[in-house]
Amino acid sequence: MSGLAGEEEKGAGLRAHPDGLALTLKVVPGAKASQIDGWEEDADGAPLLRLRVSAAPEKGKANGAVLKLLAKSLGLPAGRLRVLSGETGRTKVVLIEDAQLEESGALQARLEAAARKK
């Protein structure tokens, strides 16, 4: 799929987790600039957020840059975000701690606004 996913697909981008909301990402490290590119689908059709970070994929630098970019885009403290899985891969799941499903629409709107700023 090319471009941004449709509205109904974006609704599934953030999903409930026992400790908050989970977000699946596809990360491109070592980019010229850190930015959010927008929503894509994985091979199974599940939505994921594609983003780039300028940090190299070594010693957790890229993961730190991912969390910093997401925190800034979401308007949240970086301490509320953590990598749940994919620490050494390009596909990651990030937890937004203490976020409620009712907040997902507002959080997704912030991510989409950040993607439009690129």
Buried (B, 14 or more C-beta within 10 A) or exposed (E): EEEBBEEEBBBBBBBEBEEBBBBBBBBBBEBEEBBBBBBBEEEEEEBBBBBBBBBEBEEEBBBBBBBBBBBBBBEBEBEBBBBBEBEEEEEBBBBBBEBEEEBBEEBBEBBBEBBEEE
